[in-house]
């Protein structure tokens, strides 16, 4: 897997448009919605936190100041091991997924 390869070789992986961009979005995925409700945050914040906990550098962009503020507010909660696994499993089925 690319992330593991990067870690093994001292390469910092970056996620550009980690919320889906033109490839589509994962924000309506039930597993993200469940985690967001559990932590009282948005699904975007869950997706960004997941990538951060995976050790991925995030490059997000928005013209909406509210979205920018929310994108930065991902340090006040931590996803559980189970939530991390459930979100990671999204990449195992054919659906748009970041990282």
N, C-alpha and C positions, 0 to 999 in steps of 0.2 A: 504494500500500500504506500502511496506517495508520502503521506505524513510520516510514517515510520521511517521510510528511506531518508527523508530530510532530517529527522531527529538523529538518526545514526551517523549522518555525514555532516552534522553541524550547520545545516541549512535552515534558515528561518522561513517557513512557509507563510505566505500572505494570502488573505482572502479579500479579493476585490469584489465589490458588490455582493457581500456575503448574505444579503437578504433575498437574493434571487436575480435581481436585475432583469435584463431582457429574456433570460432563460426561464423565467417563471418564479413563483414564490412558494416557499414552504410555510408561510405564516398561517395558512388555514388548516394545516395538518392537526388532527385531533391530539396527537401526542404533545405538540407544542402548546396547544390551547390548555391542555390539562396541567402542564407544568406552569404555565403563566398564571392560571387560576390559583395554583398551590402557593405561589410566591407573590401574588398580587402585583404582577408586572405584565407587560405586553408580550405577545408572541415574538415580536422583533427583539425584545430584550433577552428572551430565552434563547433565540437562535444565536445572537451575538455572544451571550454568556457561554453557550455550548462550545463555540469555536474558541473562545478565550481559554476555557478550561482544557481544551485539546492542545493548547500551546500554539495556536495560530494567531499571527498578527492580523488585525482587522483594518481594512481601508474602506470606510463607509462614506457616503456622500449624500447630501440632501439639500434642497433649497428651503426646506421647511424648518424654521428654528425649533419648533416643538419636537420634531423628529430628531433633530441633532441633539437636543437636550436628553431625550430618552435614550438615544444611542450611547450616550456617555454614562448613563445611570445604570451600569451593569455590575457594579462592584458591591452592592448592598445585599446580594444574595448569592447562594451557591447551589448549583444543581446537584442532586444526589447521584450516587453511582447508578442507581436504577434509571433515573431520568436521562443520564448521559447515555446509557446503553440503549434505551428506547429511542432516543433521538438519532443516535448513530445508526440504528437499524433501518431508519428511513432510507439510507443510501443503498440498502440491499434490495429494494423494490424499484421498479421503473417509475421514478418521480423526480422532479427537479430538486436537487439538494446542493447546498453550498459545501465547500471543502471536502 
